């Protein structure tokens, strides 16, 4: 299994933008999602975070899986370890938009699609089963934005574009985050596309 396939497999398992419809946004799910996401951003393993809090690693695992109710005191303690306001741990999972509103796509360096969520299916007007394994169409705003990231070796944030469909016009913002493998080599791109109101 190559590095990008491993990345996508983990993404499909964990990222709410790729989860089936109907997975709600309860407080417990918010805390679970935000703790896991922030722990990874901050570079903690579950064991390191547990040690910082003076708890055992299974406690952190249960919080991240949503199987453990967390007390206000422990929530404050987590926020302190993360050096942030506790309210950040309660932020809605879909703060930027639901899976239908935020398109997400993963491509390799040859622009072959590895993953597409429901929002990207709507944007590209094609089911993900048909998109996976096919190259992204050239001369599209998505392609141009990804090409810019690949050429410069830098992420592209909030690339503005206009989307026209059946006489309607929507402003979209595209963000491309490069995916790096071993030795910091670019192996693909993680692309977000959302409508700007």
Order of alpha helices (4+ residues) and beta strands (2+ residues): alpha-alpha-alpha-alpha-alpha-beta-beta-alpha-alpha-alpha-beta-beta-beta
